[in-house]
Amino acid sequence: MRTPIRSAVVAATAVSLALLATACGSGEKGDDAKDAGKTAAPTTSASATGEPPAKALTAAELDELIVEQADLPGYQVQKAKAADLVKSDAVSTDKPACKPIADGMSSVAAGTAAASAQRKAIEVPKTGATASPADALGALSAPVTSVTLGSYEGQGAQEAFASYKTAGTDCAGGFTLIGGGEKTKITKVAPETVSAGDEALAWTITTDMDGEPFVTKLVVLRKGNTLASFSTLSLGGTVKALPQAVIDAQATKLG
């Protein structure tokens, strides 16, 4: 069996190949533009005034709040398949404090989430007469961002966010992620600058993948009692920038 990181790479390969086949076989579509105006209004979660005890949203409610195709022009957004989902207890680390980072990298809602929802977003390559062979090959290395929403009772979201903050500090020098009967060595967790939601954190994470550095990004933001995480990887082995368009779109839907 594979660790969640290796499984994510395999899943990203399938997504990229399917996207490339779709992009090469079709031109511009007008439906996306028409659908863009049909985005449902975000469901109000935590109150903007005061801090009453928060009630967790259901999985169905999170499905209304998570980014969809109409929210991200220029991306293909897919609902995560059951085979892609990882359970929290299937992910562990050699340093307990690092579990939230491992969860975020594995598209798992950290902490005591009552419900969660997942999507994958990949940038669509150029098509038609403007596309080149390099564009087609580049599609295979396009960053794939896994988006995970988790909803929490009471102060659960704040507590989960705090655990991420602790993990970013305590695990800066690396840790070992354990899953699927394998171990993956994370060699570095470096902070990035990000601003979104009520509070947000981001890191560049370097993984030792069979002796080669594999660089990914991880972002987590909190809005009320909902936590959103964004784990971005590329088959090229290096992600150079945070998935800002995805982050902004999700932050907008959360209100």
N, C-alpha and C positions, 0 to 999 in steps of 0.2 A: 504494500500500500504506500501511497505518497503522503508527504506532509501537505498541509493546506496550501503552502506556497507553491510547491511543485504541481499540485492539482490545479491551482489558479493559472499557472503557466500553460498547462495543457488545455484548460478551458479557453484561455485567451487565444490560443492557436486556432481552435475550432471557430470561435467567434470571428477572428480576423479573416480566416479563409472563406467563411460564409459571406462576410461583408464584402470581400474582394470580388467574389463571384457575382454578388448582387450588383455591385457598383459597375463592374465591367459589362454587365448584360443589360443595363438600363440607363436611361438618361434622367433629366430632371423630372420631378413629380410635382404636380400642382396640389395634390391632396394635403401634403405636409403644411403648405402655406394656409390652406383653408382650415385645417385642423388646429393650427396654432392659436386661433381665436377662440377655441372651444375648451381651453384649459379650465378645469373646475376651480372655483375660488377656494383658497386654503381654509381648512377647518381651524377654527380658533382653538388653541390648546390652553396654555397657561394665561391667566389674566394679566393684562398689561398694567394693572394697578393692584398693588398689594401682593401678598404671597399666601393665598389660601392653600389648604392641603391639596396637592395635585392628584388628579385621578388619571390613571393610565389610559391611553387610547387603545382600541382594539386593533388587531391585524388589518381588518377591513378599513378602518379609519386611516391607518398608516398608508395603506395602498392608495388612498386618495391624496395623500400629502407627498408621497415620494415622486421624484422626477420621472416624467414620461417623455415619449417621443416629441410631443408638441412643445415641451418646455426647452428643448435643446436642438435648435436648428443646426444642421451640419453634423449631427451625431446620429448613430443608431442606438436606440435604447431598448434593452431586452429585459424581461422579467427573468430572474434567476430560476434555473431549473432545479428540481428537487435534488438531483444528483450533485449539484454545485454547492448545496447548503451544508454547512459544517455545524455540528452541535458544540456548545461551549465546553462540555466535558471531554470532547475529543481533542482539545487543544490544551497543552500544558507547557510550562517552561521550567528551566533549572533554577531560576530565580523567581519566587512567587510574585514579587513586585512587578515583574515584566509581563504578567498575564494580560493586562489590558492591551498592550501593544500587540501581542500575539493575536488576541481576539480581533483587533482592528484590521490587522493584516490578513486575517482569515475570514473577513466579512461576517463576524459574529458580534452581536450587540453585547457590549461589556456590562458587567455588573448584574443587577437584578431586574433586567428588562422583563416587563409583563407581556410584551408582544414586539414583533419586529417585521421588517419588510426589506427586500433587497432588489436592486436593479444593477445592470451592467451598461455602461455607456462607452462607445468607441467612436472616435472621429471618422466621418465618412471621407474616403479618398476622392480625389477629383475624377470626373467621368467625362465621357464624350471626347470631342476633338482636342480639348485642352489637356487631356491626360497623357502622360508619358510613361514609358516602361518603369522609369524611376519612381513615378507616383504610385504605380501598381505595387512595386516591391515595397515602397514605403508604407503602404497600407498594412502590410504584415507586421510592421514595427510600430504602428500607431498605438499610443498609450490607451490602455483599457482601464477604466475606473469602475470599481465595484462600490456601489452606494448602499449603505445599510442604515436604516432608521430603527431606533429602539425607543419605546415609550415606557415610562416608569411611574410608579406610585410615589406619593410623598416627595421626599428629597432624593430619590434614587438616581435621577439624572445628574444632580449636582455631585452626588457621591461618586458616580461612575466617572464624571469628568475629572474630579479631584484625583481619582486613581490613575487616570491617564497622565496627569501632571506629574505625579510622583514617579510613575514609570519612566517618563521622559528624562527625568533627572537621574534616577537610580540605575537605569539601564543604558546610559549613554555609551558605556564601553562595550556593550554587546551582551548577548545571552544566547541560550540554546532553546529553540522552539521544537517541541516534541509533538508529533501527531502521525497517525497512520503507521505506527511502528518504525518511523524514521526520525532522525534528528537533523535539524537545519541550524547552522551557525549564523547568527546575526552578529556582525562584527562591529557595527556602529549605528547609533541612533542620534542624529544631529538635528537640533531645532531649526525650524524655518519660521518666517514671519507671515502671519495670516490674520485677517480680521473678518469676522462673520458671526451672525447670531448674537446671543447674549455674551458668549465667550467662545474662544476657539484656540486650538493648538495645531501645530503641524511639524512634521519631521521628514528628513531624508534618511532612509534606512538602507544600509548596505548589508547584503547577505552574501555569504560564501557559498556559491553554487558550483559545486564540483571544482573548486579551486579558482574560480573566476568571480569577480565582484558583480553582483546583480543589484542595481540601485533602483529603489522604489520610493514612492511618496505615501505618507499617511497623514490625513487631516481629520480632526474631530471638532465638531461644533455643537454647542448646546443652545436650544431655544426652548425656554420654559422647561417642561418635563420630557422633552424629546431630545435625543442625542442622535446626531448624524455622523457617520464615519465614511471616509473616502479613501480607498486603497487603490493606488494606481501603479500598474506595471506595464512594461513593454517587452515584446519578444526580442527587441534589439539589445536588451540588457541594462539600459539606462533610461530613466525618466528625468528629464532636465527641468521641468517646471511643475508647479502645483496645478491641478485640474481646475483652474479658476472659473471657467465657464460653467462647469458642473456644480461647483461650490455655490456660485452666485445664483444659479437657477434653483438649487435646493433651498438655499436660504430665503429666497423670495417666496417659495411655496410654504415655508414654515411661518412666514409672516414677520 
